[in-house]
C-alpha cells in the first residue's frame, strides 16, 4: 500500500464512521419521537458501543489513528453517547405511572423527559462530529513521509 493510499484510506474511514454515527442517531431519534410507538431494531441501532457500526470502526480500523490524542477523546464521547442511549431506554421502559394523575399526563411528561435526554444525546453527537473533523484535519496535515504512513 502506498503512503498516499494509506492517508486516503484513513480519511475515508473517518468519513464513513461519521456517516454511520449519523444514521444511528437519526434512526434512534425517529424511534423515540413518540414513545407510545417505541420500537427499536438492534440491527439499525445497536446499543453496545463496541458493536455499533461506529464502534466497529473506532475499535477496528480507527486504531490506526491511535497516535492521535483526539482518538481517546472520541472514544470517551462515544461511550457517553451509549450511556445516554441506555438512560433514554431506561426512561422509556420505566413503569412509574403511579406518580401521575392520568395516563395522558404520564405519557406527555415522560415524552418531555425523553425529548430532553435526546437533546443531551444531540450535544454529545455534535461533540463527536467536531472531534471527527479535528481528526480529519489532523490526518490531512500529516506529511506523507511521517512514520504513521510507513
C-alpha positions as CSV (number, residue, x, y, z in Angstrom):
1,X,0.0,0.0,0.0
2,X,1.4,3.4,-0.9
3,X,1.7,6.2,1.6
4,X,-0.9,8.3,-0.3
5,X,-3.3,5.4,-0.3
6,X,-2.9,4.9,3.4
7,X,-3.7,8.6,4.2
8,X,-6.7,8.5,1.9
9,X,-7.9,5.2,3.5
10,X,-7.7,6.8,6.9
11,X,-9.7,9.9,5.7
12,X,-12.3,7.6,4.0
13,X,-12.6,5.6,7.2
14,X,-13.3,8.8,9.3
15,X,-15.9,9.9,6.7
16,X,-17.7,6.5,6.8
17,X,-17.6,6.5,10.6
18,X,-19.3,9.9,10.7
19,X,-22.0,8.7,8.3
20,X,-22.5,5.5,10.4
21,X,-23.0,7.6,13.5
22,X,-25.4,10.0,11.8
23,X,-27.5,7.1,10.6
24,X,-27.5,5.5,14.1
25,X,-28.5,8.8,15.7
26,X,-31.2,9.6,13.1
27,X,-32.8,6.2,13.4
28,X,-32.8,6.4,17.2
29,X,-34.3,9.9,17.2
30,X,-37.2,8.8,14.9
31,X,-37.8,5.7,17.1
32,X,-38.1,7.9,20.2
33,X,-40.2,10.7,18.7
34,X,-43.4,9.0,20.0
35,X,-42.7,6.8,23.0
36,X,-46.1,5.1,22.7
37,X,-45.0,3.6,19.4
38,X,-41.4,3.0,20.5
39,X,-39.7,0.1,18.8
40,X,-36.0,-0.5,18.0
41,X,-34.3,-2.7,15.5
42,X,-31.0,-3.5,17.1
43,X,-29.6,-4.2,13.6
44,X,-30.0,-0.4,13.0
45,X,-29.3,0.9,16.5
46,X,-27.0,-1.5,18.3
47,X,-26.9,-0.5,21.9
48,X,-23.4,-1.8,22.6
49,X,-20.6,0.8,22.0
50,X,-18.2,-1.8,20.5
51,X,-20.9,-3.4,18.3
52,X,-22.4,-0.4,16.5
53,X,-21.0,0.4,13.1
54,X,-19.2,3.4,14.5
55,X,-17.7,1.2,17.3
56,X,-16.6,-1.3,14.7
57,X,-14.6,1.5,13.0
58,X,-13.3,3.0,16.3
59,X,-12.1,-0.3,17.8
60,X,-11.0,-1.6,14.4
61,X,-9.5,0.5,11.6
62,X,-9.8,3.6,13.8
63,X,-7.0,2.2,15.9
64,X,-4.6,3.0,13.1
65,X,-5.0,6.6,14.4
66,X,-4.1,5.7,18.0
67,X,-1.1,8.1,17.7
68,X,-3.6,11.0,17.9
69,X,-4.8,12.2,21.3
70,X,-8.1,13.0,19.6
71,X,-8.9,9.3,19.2
72,X,-9.1,8.8,23.0
73,X,-11.4,11.8,23.3
74,X,-13.6,10.3,20.5
75,X,-13.8,7.1,22.4
76,X,-14.8,8.8,25.6
77,X,-17.6,10.8,23.9
78,X,-18.8,7.7,22.0
79,X,-19.1,5.9,25.4
80,X,-21.1,8.9,26.7
81,X,-23.4,8.6,23.7
82,X,-24.1,5.0,24.5
83,X,-24.6,5.7,28.2
84,X,-27.2,8.4,27.2
85,X,-28.8,5.8,24.9
86,X,-29.3,3.4,27.8
87,X,-30.6,6.2,30.0
88,X,-33.2,7.0,27.4
89,X,-34.2,3.4,27.0
90,X,-34.5,3.0,30.8
91,X,-36.7,6.1,31.0
92,X,-39.0,4.8,28.2
93,X,-39.3,1.4,29.8
94,X,-39.7,2.6,33.4
95,X,-43.2,1.9,34.7
96,X,-43.8,4.7,37.1
97,X,-47.4,5.6,36.2
98,X,-48.5,5.8,39.9
99,X,-46.9,9.2,40.4
100,X,-49.1,10.8,37.6
101,X,-52.7,11.7,37.8
102,X,-53.7,10.5,34.3
103,X,-52.3,8.3,31.5
104,X,-52.1,11.3,29.1
105,X,-50.3,13.3,31.7
106,X,-47.9,10.4,32.4
107,X,-47.2,9.9,28.7
108,X,-46.7,13.6,27.9
109,X,-44.5,14.2,30.9
110,X,-42.5,11.1,30.0
111,X,-42.1,12.1,26.4
112,X,-40.9,15.5,27.6
113,X,-38.2,13.8,29.7
114,X,-37.2,11.6,26.8
115,X,-37.1,14.6,24.4
116,X,-34.7,16.4,26.9
117,X,-32.5,13.4,27.1
118,X,-32.4,13.3,23.2
119,X,-31.2,16.9,23.4
120,X,-28.3,15.7,25.6
121,X,-27.6,12.9,23.1
122,X,-27.6,15.5,20.3
123,X,-25.0,17.6,22.3
124,X,-22.7,14.5,22.6
125,X,-23.3,13.8,18.9
126,X,-22.2,17.4,18.0
127,X,-19.1,17.0,20.1
128,X,-18.3,13.7,18.4
129,X,-18.7,15.2,14.9
130,X,-16.5,18.1,15.9
131,X,-13.8,15.7,17.1
132,X,-14.1,13.7,13.9
133,X,-13.5,16.9,11.9
134,X,-10.5,17.7,14.1
135,X,-9.2,14.2,13.4
136,X,-9.7,14.6,9.7
137,X,-7.8,17.9,9.8
138,X,-5.0,16.3,11.8
139,X,-4.6,13.4,9.3
140,X,-4.7,15.9,6.3
141,X,-1.9,17.9,7.9
142,X,0.4,14.9,8.2
143,X,3.3,14.7,5.9
144,X,3.2,11.7,3.6
145,X,6.7,10.9,4.9
146,X,5.8,10.6,8.5
147,X,6.2,7.2,10.2
148,X,2.4,6.8,10.6
149,X,2.2,6.0,6.8
150,X,5.1,3.6,6.7
